[in-house]
Amino acid sequence: MSRHAVHQHHIHHRGRAFHFVAYEGEPANPARGKTAIEPAWYLMASGKRWEVMPTVAEQPEEERASQFQEWLDENVFS
């Protein structure tokens, strides 16, 4: 079973701190009735996680931070 390093990103937006974590995907397992899960970034808060966007290999950090801020504006502050 392969495991990659956990990627994390912390940002401050509109006076609040946010923590994002990238989870690797999982292949489908038809024998167990499980569909594939694509690699994605998740917002972590209050012991829960919310899917934010797909993981993009070698994405510049500034671009990723901008996309996180846009997601926060649309999903947290709207």
C-alpha positions, 0 to 999 in steps of 0.5 A: 500500500503506497502512502505519500507525504501529507500536504497541508496548507494554512491561510488567513482570510478575512481575519480567520485561519483555515487549514487545508489538507490534500488526501490521495485518491483510492481506486474503485473496489467493485467487490466491496461496492466502493467507487474510486475517490480522486485525490483532492484538497479538503478544508479541515474544521471542527473535526470535519472535512469538506472537499474543496477541489481536486489536487493538481500536481505541481500547482504553484502555491500562490495559485492554490491559495487564490483558489482556496480564498475563492472557495472560502468566499463562495462557501463560507462567507456567502 
